[in-house]
């Protein structure tokens, strides 16, 4: 877990996106509907694996939903296109600073008067996004000069486009990443950063499936984790498990005996006695535990909880849950 500088960062709700920059062509009005913030999505309830992430982004005006008969939905399982993903990545990263870059005085989204890539019509709602992203070297398009805006974006493409929105990232070595990401792959440095910052879900086999189609829910999760890593000290994401009853009374690495009724846990590196807040990302439930042991050592797993602590976050029959943990106090 890396320690980052605490900063105060207020995400300003933005009605919609896009902007012209000094080098983009003259713009005119386009006809994308103006988004209206909603208080909740009817299809994102507690128990959804991306519950915390989606609601955080909604509350901060980064994602929008669908409206039908006053029913507002997010469609977290729906696959997402390259055009839609680009828009959301640019909003979340603040690659577009504020609404003045993309709206005219009537809060109407604007368009370029020429195509930034040959399959991006100048009168399309996403043309200004593509133009600005191309100007800022966030994207370059395919070798044939296309962007393929309607194509479903995959995980590898998502990591590259999203992380290219930032200009201050230092990428780690690609020598040891995931078992399904070779060091020479075009996206390996983005995968290495995602591993370092625990941005993606990792299987027991140390796989991330870089070619998987992205859903709106998983996209929200990656964005949320990046924002949290940038703004909150000592936070990480991954899976949590728990000690079985057979471990009751065993000596731990700290010398303290395990009592499953106590709120204690194992972590790979944190000093013994550290107090950590653990939050179930599917429900928002949080507890605080004391680190007394070492582990877990499975891929993608960041903390082992006593069964009592785990039960306060989820039913024991769940077995494994996805969590964020944050250091509250170091000894």
N, C-alpha and C positions, 0 to 999 in steps of 0.2 A: 504494500500500500504506500503510495507516494504522498508526501506532505506538500501541500500547495499553500501559497500565501492566501490568507483570508482577505477577501474583498467584499465590498458591499455592492451589489449589482441589482438594480431594479429593472425588470423586464417590462418595457412599456407596451401596453396593448396596442396593436396596430390593426386598423380596420381592414386593410388589404395591402398589397405589396407594389413594388416596382418603382424604378426610378430611371430618369435619364442621367447620364453622366456626361461630362464635357465632350466626350468623343463620340457619343452615340448620335444617330441621325435625328433629324427633326421628328417630333412625335405628334400624333393626333389621338383622338378619343378611340377607345376600344370598348367592347360591350360585354365584359365579364361582369356578372352581378356583384353588387356591393355586399360584403359579408356582414352579418349582424351577430354579435357575440351571444352565446346562449349560456344559461345557468348550468345545464348538465346535458349529457347525451343519454338518451333512453336505452341505448344498447351497450353502455359501458357501466356495468355494475360491479360491486365488490365481488371478487372471485375471478374477474378478468385478469389474465396475467400481466396486462399492461395498464391496470387501473390507475395507479399513481402517476405514471408517465403521461397518459392521455389527459388526465384531468389537470395536471400541472401545465401542460402546454395549452390546454383550452383556457384556463384561468388567465394565462399571460398573452392571449391573443395570437399564439403561434400557429395553431391548427384550427380548422373550421370543419363544420359538419354538413349534413344534408338535411333539407327541410321538406316535409311532406305532411300536409294537414296539421301543422303546428307540432309535428313530432320531429324532434331533432336527433339525428343519429350520426355516429362517427364511422360505422362500418369497419371495425378494427381488423376483421379477417379479409377484407377486400384487398386485392393486389393493387399496387400503385404504379402509375405511369412515370416515365422519366420527366415529363413536363411538370406534373403535379409535385413530384419529389423535389425537383429543382427549386420550385417556388418556396416550398416549406423549408428546405435546407437554407436558402438565402435569408428567409425571415428569422429562423432560429439562430443563425450564426451572426446576424447583423451585418452580413455582407452588403445588404441594403440597409442603410442606417435608420431611415424613418420614412413615414408616408409621403413626405414632400418630394422624395425621389421618384415616386411612382404614380402619384395622383395629381390631377389638375385641381383647380380651385373649387370645383364642384364635387370633389371626392370621386371622380370617375377615373378608372384605370386607363392608362395611356398606351399607345402602340407606336412602334417604329414605322417609318415610311419605306423601309426596305427590309428584305429578309436577311437575318444574321447568318442563317444556314439554309441550304437550298430546299429543305423540306419543312421550313418554318415560315408559314405565310405571314406577311407583314401585318395583316389584320387579325391575327389570332391572339387570344388572350395571353398566351405564353410568350409571344415574340419579344416583348421588352425584357422579360426575365432572361431569355436565352441571349439576347443582345448584351445585356449587362454582364452576365456570367462569362460570355466569350471575351468581352473587353477586359475583364478582370482575371482572365486565365483560369477561371474555375472549371470551364469546359473548353474543349476544342472541336468536338464533334468526331464522327467516325472518319476513316480515311477517304470515304467517298463524298465527304462534304455534307453529310446529313447528321441530324440530331436524333431522329426516330422518336419524336415526342410521345407517341402513343404506345410505344413498346413498354412492357412491364420491366421495371428496373430490378436488378438483382443486388445481392448483398455487396459484392465486390465493387460494383459501380457506385452504389450508395455511399460506401465508405470513402471512395476517391472523391466524388463530387462534394460530399458534405465536408470532409476535412480540407479540401482545397479552398473552401470558403474562408478558412483561417490563414492568416499570414505569419503567425508566430509559433507554429508547431515545430518542435524538434523531434525528428523521427528516430526511434531506437534501431538497433541492429535487427536485421531480418534473418539472422543465422538460426534462430530457434523460435519458431512461431507456433503454428498449429500443424498437425500431421497431414492436413489436407490443403496446406498452403506452402508451395515450394518457394524458397528464397528468391528464385529468379522470376517469379510471376510479376506481371506489371503492377499488380495491386499489393505486393508483399509488404511494402513500407506502411501502407495504410492498415493492413491487418496487424502488423507488429505494434503500431500505436494503439489499435483497438484492444489488443491483448494487454498492453501495459496499463491502459486506463480502464480495463474491464467494461468496455462498451458493448460487447457482443456476448451472446449465449454460447457456452462451450459444452460439448457433449462429454460423456465419460471417456470416449475414444480420442479426445482432444481434437475434435472436428468442429468447424463452424459452418460448413456447407456454403462456400462463397458464391456458388452459382444459384442458390435458392432464390425464388421470386420473393420480393419484399412485400409484406402486407403493411397496411396503414398503422396497425398496432405495433409491429416490430420497429418500423421507422420511428414512431413516437418514442419508443423505449431507448433507442440509440441516441436520439437527440437529447432526451431528458438526462441520460447518464453523462453525456458530454457537458451539458450545462452545469450539472451538479459538481462534476470534477473540476470545473473552472471556477466555481464560486464557493465551494464548501471544503474546508480542510479535512484531511484524513477520512475520506469516504471511498468505498469500493462496492462493487456489485458482483453477485454470483449466487451460488446455491448453498443452502443451509441444510444440514442433516442433524441427527441427534444420537446421543448415547443410548444403547439398549439397556434393559434392566440388568443384563448380565454384568455390566460395568459398575454397578452400584458398589461403592466402598473401595474401588480400585485406587491405587496411588496414581496421581497425575504427575506430569513433568515438573510441576511447581512443588511437589511434595504434599499438596493438599489432597485429601481423599475426596473422591467424587460422591456427591450427594445429589441425586437427580432432582430432588425437590427444590434445591437451590438454583438460582438463576446464574449459572456459570457456563463457561464455554472454552473451546480450544481454538487457537488461531496460530498460523504458521510463524508469525514474526513479532507480534505485539508483546510488549513486556508483560510479565505476570502482574496481575493487579490492575491492569488497564480496564476502565469501564467503557463499554461499547453499547451504543444504541443500535438495535437491530429492528428493521422494519420490513414487514411482509409487503412486497410490491403489488400483490394482488388484492390486498384489503386495506392497507394503511395502518394496520395494528403495529405498535412498537413496544419494545421492552428494553430494559437495560440489563446487561450481563457483565460478570467479571471474568477476565481471562485467567485461567489456571492451568491450561494444558496446551500441548502442541498438536497441530493438525488443522483441518483434514488435508489429505494429500492427493485426493482424486482431482482430475482436471475439472476446472470450472467451479470447484467447491471452495468456499472462503471461510466457513465457520462451522464448527460442530457445537451444538447446543445440548445442555442437559435436557432430559425429556420434559421436565417441568417447564423450562423456558420455551421449548418448542411448542408445547401444548397451549401456551398463552398466545401463540401466533397462528397456529393452525392445528387441525385434528392430527393426532399422531399417525393415523392411517394414511395421511398424505405422504409421509415418508421424506420427501424432499420439497423444499420451497425455494423460490427465488427471492432474494432479500438485498437490501442495502445495509451496510453497517458503517457506522460513523463513530469515531473516537470522541467520547465525552470527557474523559479524564485519564491522564497518564500518571502512574504512581511516582 
